[in-house]
Amino acid sequence: MSEVQELSIPEKTNMAQLACDQWAEGPDRDNPALLFDDRKISWSELQDSVNRIGNALLGIGIAKGNRVVLRSQNCLELYFSILACMKIGAVPVPTSSLFGAREVQHILNDTQAVAAIVHSESLSVFDEVQSEPLKKIIVIGESSKQGIAFEEMIQDASTELECADTKSSDEAFMLYTSGTTSIPKGIVHAHSWLIATGEPIAKVEMELQPGDVTLSVSEINWMYPFGCNFFYPFYCGATVGVYQGRFDTERAFEYIEKYGATHFIGNPTIFKRMLLVEDAEKRWDCSSLKMGLSSGETLPPHVFKTWKKRFNSEIYDSMGQTEIHIFCCTRPGVVKLSTMGKPFAGVPPVTVVDKEGNEIERGEVGYLAISADHPGLALRYENQEEMWKSRFNKGWYLTGDMSYIDEEGFFWFVSRSDDLIKSRGYLISPKEVEDTLQEHESVLEAAVVGKKDQILGQLVKAFVVLRPGQSPSEELGEELRKMTRELIAPYKVPKEIEFIDEFPKTVTGKIIRKGLREKDE
């Protein structure tokens, strides 16, 4: 198994050159960069489209350093436009198509964006927002009275475009968090991000190379697929499969077969729901799969084992944040179920520290921390300088997660620092209880929170989503309690179990535990 030997980042670089031009101007220029239904877009065709859009943006006055908000589900124009903004030195701000007017208004105010590239299906929210700096709205798709038609804008634009003279430390893009506890935070990244995170993730975890095909059912407007189903394959000359629309289990399998996907990128909920499809391994040819990748919530062991048995490929779990991307993961040759895996060798370190920022002994629970010197770490939170400063202590960036390192060097996720439950004086990891509940054959998903209690401080409460065909009952609740009592310490057993139809989740698929806690307040 290879690891990163040394991160070498030149003083000047541009993500569009690394992710497009280097392949379009070499012997691989006719190889497919993108698969979109029945279309194959070669690297040279990709570059032509990027250059036309870049020239068109320059023509309407978009300058180096300007922010450009993008709002669309996955489509070719979204991929092209992000690269085009980067190539001219502008700063693309991809945003979820599910964000409402409140979030979009906040993002426009926060970024002071001068332009927006919006799909016609996501345009209506712009009738409800106002922004003085926003001078141009460019509309992809059906014609609209509002804004400039995308196709008309690029119609006569040249396919020749020089890459902007950008430093590796210059702003490259902004992404917004999904806003689990407050309004979304704008996180600014530099051009160095692609090398700093791409070397370990794309080459060590994903082992990407030309000929591989990645596929994600999620929008590329959030960090996980932004890397794994866009920039990391492009960095390695691999091919990206584009999936449009909401997640559907059968369509996901259809696209794995259609594209010959080698890397399928999802989260535990996606993998669980795909495993509910009977005989999927017989109905579709999934033999191209080399690996699955999962993030967002911890992957239950039974999902790993069942997927491997049915599809002959492993799912690699990971820990990451919008502030950097994946920094700890399982990967080929480094698998220990229920863990986050290990950090990458050859890059600035990841560890666990106490409240004072001092590294602690293995086995002790503390704060998960990344070296502040990591060149893939964000530049800042936009307009939230004090909050950004508060995340650092003694040379460490504090992720906000509780973790511990076992004797083999594997990292174990305990909880978000504000999700830890204190009951009878014991500190309880919601994840441990959730993993135990999910071992029951009736349970699809589980989430555990602390509920205020005058005697216990907090009692352990579990919310459970059942598999299709299963019905909630007092008897099933008692059966789940009995099972957990046999597998984990008695003080961790849920005092209350509530069956619900679905969990409140962020646009990125993470369970909003705060929303569950508020149900009982």
C-alpha positions in Angstrom: 0.0 0.0 0.0 1.4 3.4 -1.0 1.3 6.6 1.0 2.1 10.2 0.2 5.8 10.7 0.3 5.8 14.4 0.5 3.4 17.2 -0.4 5.0 19.6 -2.9 2.9 22.6 -3.8 4.3 25.1 -6.3 4.0 28.8 -5.6 1.7 29.3 -8.6 -1.0 26.9 -9.6 -4.6 26.9 -10.7 -7.1 24.2 -10.1 -8.6 24.4 -13.6 -5.1 23.7 -15.0 -4.6 20.7 -12.7 -8.1 19.3 -13.3 -8.6 20.0 -17.0 -5.8 21.6 -19.1 -3.1 19.1 -18.2 -5.2 16.3 -19.7 -6.7 18.2 -22.6 -3.2 19.3 -23.8 -1.6 15.8 -23.5 -1.9 12.4 -25.1 -5.2 11.6 -23.2 -7.1 14.5 -24.7 -9.6 12.2 -26.5 -10.3 10.1 -23.5 -13.6 10.6 -21.7 -13.6 13.2 -18.9 -17.4 13.1 -18.3 -20.2 10.6 -18.9 -23.7 12.2 -19.1 -26.4 9.6 -19.9 -25.4 8.6 -23.5 -22.9 11.4 -24.0 -19.2 11.2 -23.6 -17.3 14.4 -23.1 -13.6 14.1 -23.9 -10.9 16.2 -22.2 -10.5 18.4 -25.3 -14.2 19.0 -25.5 -14.3 19.8 -21.8 -11.5 22.3 -22.2 -13.3 23.9 -25.2 -16.5 24.3 -23.1 -14.6 25.7 -20.1 -12.7 28.2 -22.3 -15.9 29.4 -24.0 -17.6 30.0 -20.7 -14.5 31.6 -19.2 -14.3 34.0 -22.2 -18.0 34.8 -21.9 -17.7 35.6 -18.2 -14.8 37.9 -18.9 -16.9 39.5 -21.6 -19.6 40.5 -19.2 -17.2 42.0 -16.7 -16.4 39.1 -14.3 -12.9 39.8 -13.0 -10.2 37.9 -11.0 -11.3 37.6 -7.4 -15.0 38.1 -8.1 -17.4 35.7 -6.5 -19.9 33.8 -8.7 -22.7 31.9 -7.0 -23.8 28.7 -8.8 -27.2 27.1 -8.1 -28.1 23.9 -10.0 -28.5 20.2 -9.6 -25.8 18.2 -11.4 -25.5 19.0 -15.0 -22.7 19.4 -17.5 -22.9 23.2 -17.4 -22.3 23.1 -13.6 -19.1 21.2 -14.0 -18.0 23.4 -16.9 -18.8 26.7 -15.1 -17.0 25.9 -11.9 -13.8 25.2 -13.8 -14.3 28.3 -16.0 -14.6 30.5 -13.0 -11.4 29.1 -11.5 -9.6 29.4 -14.9 -10.2 33.1 -15.1 -9.3 33.6 -11.4 -12.9 34.2 -10.2 -14.2 32.3 -7.2 -17.1 29.9 -7.8 -19.5 29.4 -4.9 -21.5 26.2 -5.6 -24.7 26.0 -3.5 -27.3 23.4 -2.9 -30.3 23.5 -5.1 -32.3 22.7 -1.9 -31.3 25.9 -0.1 -34.3 28.3 0.3 -34.6 32.0 0.0 -33.2 32.6 3.5 -30.0 30.7 2.8 -29.5 32.1 -0.7 -30.0 35.7 0.7 -27.4 35.0 3.4 -24.9 33.6 0.8 -25.4 36.6 -1.5 -24.8 39.0 1.3 -21.9 37.0 2.7 -20.0 36.6 -0.6 -21.0 39.9 -2.2 -21.2 37.9 -5.4 -21.4 39.9 -8.7 -22.9 37.1 -10.7 -25.0 34.0 -10.4 -25.2 31.0 -12.8 -28.5 29.3 -12.1 -30.5 26.5 -13.6 -34.0 27.5 -14.7 -35.4 24.8 -12.4 -33.8 26.6 -9.4 -34.3 30.2 -10.5 -37.6 31.1 -8.7 -35.8 31.7 -5.4 -34.1 34.7 -7.0 -37.5 36.4 -7.2 -37.4 36.5 -3.4 -33.9 37.8 -2.7 -32.1 41.2 -3.2 -28.5 42.0 -3.6 -26.9 45.2 -4.8 -23.6 43.7 -5.9 -25.4 41.0 -8.0 -25.3 42.5 -11.5 -25.7 39.4 -13.7 -27.9 36.3 -13.5 -27.0 33.7 -16.1 -29.8 31.1 -16.7 -29.1 27.5 -17.7 -31.9 25.6 -19.5 -35.3 26.9 -20.4 -35.4 30.6 -21.5 -36.5 33.1 -18.9 -37.3 36.8 -18.8 -34.9 37.0 -15.9 -31.2 37.1 -16.6 -29.0 36.2 -19.5 -29.5 32.9 -21.4 -26.5 30.7 -20.8 -26.3 29.3 -24.4 -26.6 32.8 -25.9 -23.9 34.1 -23.6 -21.4 31.5 -24.8 -22.5 31.1 -28.4 -19.8 33.2 -30.0 -17.1 32.9 -27.3 -13.7 31.7 -28.3 -12.3 28.3 -27.3 -8.9 29.8 -26.7 -8.2 31.0 -23.2 -5.0 31.4 -21.1 -5.2 30.3 -17.5 -5.2 33.2 -15.0 -1.9 33.8 -13.2 -3.0 32.6 -9.8 -0.9 31.7 -6.7 -1.5 28.5 -4.8 -2.6 30.6 -1.9 -5.2 32.6 -3.8 -8.9 31.9 -3.3 -10.1 29.1 -5.5 -13.6 28.3 -4.4 -16.1 28.7 -1.5 -18.5 26.1 -0.2 -21.2 26.5 2.4 -21.9 24.1 5.3 -25.3 22.5 5.4 -26.3 24.6 8.5 -27.0 21.9 11.1 -26.8 24.3 14.0 -27.0 27.8 12.5 -27.0 29.6 9.2 -24.6 28.1 6.7 -20.9 29.1 7.1 -19.0 30.2 4.0 -15.7 28.3 3.9 -13.0 29.7 1.6 -10.4 27.4 0.0 -7.2 28.1 -1.9 -5.9 26.5 -5.2 -3.4 24.5 -3.0 -6.4 22.5 -1.8 -6.4 20.2 -4.8 -2.8 19.0 -4.4 -2.9 19.0 -0.6 -6.0 16.8 -0.4 -5.9 15.2 -3.8 -2.5 13.5 -3.3 -3.7 11.5 -0.3 -7.4 11.0 -1.1 -7.3 10.6 -4.9 -4.1 8.6 -5.1 -3.9 6.7 -1.7 -7.5 6.1 -0.6 -9.3 6.0 -4.0 -6.3 4.8 -6.0 -7.6 6.7 -9.1 -6.1 6.4 -12.5 -7.2 7.0 -16.1 -9.9 4.5 -17.1 -11.6 4.6 -13.7 -15.1 5.9 -13.5 -16.5 7.6 -10.4 -20.2 7.9 -9.7 -22.1 9.8 -6.9 -25.9 10.3 -6.6 -25.4 13.5 -4.6 -25.0 17.0 -5.9 -21.4 18.2 -6.3 -22.4 21.4 -4.4 -21.1 19.9 -1.1 -17.6 19.0 -0.2 -17.7 15.2 -0.3 -18.8 14.7 -4.0 -17.1 18.0 -4.9 -13.9 16.2 -4.3 -14.7 12.5 -4.9 -16.9 12.9 -8.0 -15.3 15.9 -9.5 -11.9 17.2 -8.7 -10.2 14.1 -7.5 -10.9 12.0 -10.6 -10.1 15.0 -12.8 -6.8 15.4 -10.9 -5.9 11.8 -11.8 -7.3 11.7 -15.3 -10.2 9.4 -14.4 -13.7 9.8 -15.7 -16.7 11.3 -13.8 -20.2 9.8 -14.2 -22.9 12.4 -13.8 -26.1 11.5 -12.0 -29.1 13.9 -12.2 -32.1 14.2 -10.0 -33.0 12.8 -6.6 -31.5 9.5 -5.3 -33.4 6.4 -6.5 -32.0 3.0 -5.6 -32.8 1.3 -8.9 -31.5 4.2 -11.0 -28.3 4.1 -9.0 -27.7 0.5 -10.0 -28.7 1.3 -13.6 -26.0 4.0 -13.7 -23.3 1.8 -12.2 -23.9 -0.7 -15.0 -24.4 2.0 -17.7 -21.2 3.9 -16.9 -19.2 0.9 -15.8 -18.5 2.7 -12.5 -15.4 1.6 -10.6 -15.9 3.9 -7.6 -19.4 4.5 -6.1 -19.6 7.4 -3.7 -22.4 7.5 -1.1 -23.2 7.6 2.6 -24.5 4.9 5.0 -28.1 5.7 4.2 -27.6 5.4 0.5 -25.8 2.0 0.9 -28.4 0.7 3.3 -31.2 1.6 1.0 -29.5 0.1 -2.0 -29.0 -3.2 -0.1 -32.8 -3.3 0.3 -33.1 -4.0 -3.4 -33.6 -7.7 -3.8 -31.3 -9.5 -6.2 -29.7 -6.2 -7.3 -26.4 -8.1 -8.0 -28.3 -10.4 -10.4 -30.4 -7.7 -12.0 -27.6 -5.3 -12.9 -23.9 -5.9 -13.9 -21.9 -4.3 -11.1 -18.7 -6.2 -11.8 -16.9 -3.0 -12.7 -17.0 -1.8 -9.0 -13.6 -1.6 -7.3 -14.8 0.1 -4.2 -17.5 2.1 -2.5 -16.8 5.2 -0.4 -18.9 6.4 2.5 -18.9 9.5 4.7 -21.3 11.6 6.7 -22.2 9.0 9.4 -20.3 6.0 10.6 -20.8 2.9 8.3 -22.3 0.0 10.3 -20.3 -3.2 10.0 -23.2 -5.3 8.7 -23.5 -2.9 5.7 -19.8 -3.4 4.9 -20.1 -7.2 5.1 -23.3 -7.5 3.2 -22.1 -5.1 0.4 -18.8 -7.0 0.1 -20.6 -10.4 -0.1 -23.1 -9.2 -2.7 -21.0 -6.9 -4.9 -17.4 -8.2 -4.2 -16.1 -4.8 -3.3 -15.3 -3.1 0.0 -16.8 0.2 1.2 -14.2 2.5 2.7 -15.4 4.8 5.5 -14.0 8.2 6.1 -14.1 11.3 8.3 -14.0 14.7 6.7 -15.2 18.3 6.9 -16.0 21.1 4.5 -13.0 22.9 6.1 -10.6 20.4 4.5 -12.2 17.2 3.0 -11.3 13.6 4.1 -8.4 13.5 6.7 -8.9 10.1 8.2 -10.2 6.9 6.4 -10.2 3.2 5.9 -8.7 2.3 2.6 -7.2 -0.7 0.7 -5.2 -2.7 3.3 -6.3 -0.4 6.2 -9.7 -1.6 7.3 -11.0 -2.0 10.8 -14.8 -2.1 11.0 -16.6 0.7 13.0 -13.5 2.9 13.0 -12.7 6.0 10.9 -9.5 4.3 9.9 -6.2 6.1 10.0 -4.8 9.5 8.9 -2.6 9.6 5.8 1.1 9.2 6.2 3.3 11.9 4.6 0.9 14.8 5.3 0.7 17.1 8.4 -0.6 15.0 11.3 -4.0 14.3 12.8 -4.3 13.5 16.5 -6.5 13.7 19.6 -5.9 16.5 22.2 -7.3 17.6 25.5 -9.1 21.0 26.2 -5.7 22.7 26.5 -4.6 21.4 23.0 -2.1 18.8 24.4 -1.9 15.4 22.8 -3.3 12.7 25.0 -2.6 9.0 25.5 -4.0 6.3 23.2 -7.4 5.1 24.4 -8.4 8.4 26.0 -11.3 10.3 24.6 -10.4 13.9 23.5 -10.8 16.4 20.7 -10.0 15.4 17.2 -7.4 17.8 15.8 -5.6 18.5 12.5 -2.3 20.3 12.2 -2.9 24.0 11.5 0.0 23.7 9.0 -2.0 21.4 6.7 -2.1 23.2 3.3 -5.5 21.7 2.5 -7.1 23.5 5.4 -9.5 26.3 4.6 -8.3 29.9 4.5 -11.1 31.1 6.8 -14.8 31.3 7.5 -16.1 34.2 5.4 -16.9 37.2 7.7 -16.5 35.1 10.8 -13.0 35.8 11.9 -13.4 35.2 15.6 -15.2 31.9 15.1 -12.4 30.8 12.8 -9.7 31.8 15.4 -11.6 29.9 18.1 -11.0 26.6 16.2 -7.3 26.7 16.8 -5.2 25.9 19.9 -1.4 25.2 20.2 -0.9 24.7 16.5 -4.0 22.4 16.1 -7.3 23.0 14.2 -10.0 21.5 16.4 -12.7 19.7 14.3 -15.4 19.8 17.0 -15.5 15.9 17.1 -14.7 13.7 20.1 -12.5 10.7 19.3 -9.8 8.3 20.6 -7.0 6.3 19.1 -6.7 2.6 19.8 -3.4 0.6 20.3 -3.2 -0.2 16.5 -3.5 3.5 15.6 -7.1 3.4 14.4 -9.3 6.4 15.1 -12.7 5.9 16.7 -15.4 8.5 16.4 -17.3 9.1 19.7 -19.6 12.0 18.9 -19.8 15.6 18.0 -18.6 17.5 21.1 -22.1 18.8 21.7 -23.8 15.4 21.1 -22.0 13.5 23.9 -24.6 12.3 26.5 -23.9 12.5 30.3 -26.1 10.2 32.3 -25.6 9.1 35.9 -22.2 10.7 35.7 -21.2 8.5 32.7 -20.2 9.9 29.4 -22.0 8.0 26.6 -21.2 8.0 22.9 -24.4 8.1 20.8 -22.6 6.3 18.0 -21.9 3.2 20.1 -25.6 2.8 21.0 -26.7 3.6 17.4 -24.3 1.0 16.0 -25.7 -1.6 18.4 -29.3 -0.9 17.6 -28.6 -1.1 13.9 -27.5 -4.7 14.3 -31.1 -5.7 14.7 -32.7 -7.0 11.5 -35.7 -4.7 11.8 -33.7 -1.5 12.1 -32.8 0.6 9.0 -31.4 3.7 10.9 -31.0 4.8 14.5 -30.1 8.1 16.1 -29.5 8.5 19.9 -29.7 11.7 21.9 -29.7 12.8 25.5 -33.0 13.9 27.0 -33.1 16.1 30.0 -33.9 14.2 33.2 -34.1 15.6 36.8 -32.6 12.4 38.3 -30.2 11.1 35.7 -29.1 14.5 34.2 -29.8 13.0 30.8 -31.4 9.8 29.8 -30.6 7.9 26.7 -33.3 8.2 24.0 -33.2 6.4 20.7 -35.1 7.3 17.6 -35.5 4.4 15.2 -36.5 4.1 11.5 -37.6 0.6 10.6 -36.9 -1.4 7.4 -39.8 -1.6 4.9 -42.4 -4.2 6.0 -41.6 -3.8 9.8 -44.1 -2.3 12.2 -43.4 -0.4 15.4 -44.7 -1.9 18.7 -44.0 -1.9 22.4 -42.8 -5.5 22.0 -40.2 -4.5 19.4 -39.0 -1.7 21.5 -38.5 -4.0 24.4 -36.7 -6.5 22.1 -34.3 -3.7 21.0 -33.6 -2.8 24.6 -33.0 -6.4 25.6 -30.5 -6.8 22.7 -28.6 -3.6 23.6 -28.5 -4.7 27.2 -26.8 -7.9 26.2 -24.2 -6.2 24.0 -23.3 -2.9 25.8 -23.1 -1.6 29.4 -26.6 -1.2 31.1 -26.2 2.5 31.6 -26.0 3.0 27.8 -29.3 1.1 27.1 -32.0 3.5 25.8 -34.6 4.3 28.4 -36.9 5.5 25.7 -37.3 4.3 22.1 -39.4 6.3 19.6 -40.2 4.9 16.2 -40.4 7.6 13.4 -40.8 7.5 9.6 -37.7 9.4 8.7 -35.0 11.5 10.3 -34.5 15.3 9.9 -31.4 15.6 7.7 -29.2 18.2 6.2 -29.0 18.6 2.5 -25.8 16.4 2.7 -27.6 13.5 4.4 -26.4 14.0 8.0 -28.9 13.4 10.7 -29.8 16.6 12.6 -29.7 15.4 16.2 -30.5 18.9 17.4 -33.8 18.6 15.7 -34.5 15.3 17.5 -33.5 16.7 20.9 -35.8 19.6 20.3 -38.8 17.2 19.9 -38.7 16.6 23.7 -38.0 20.1 24.9 
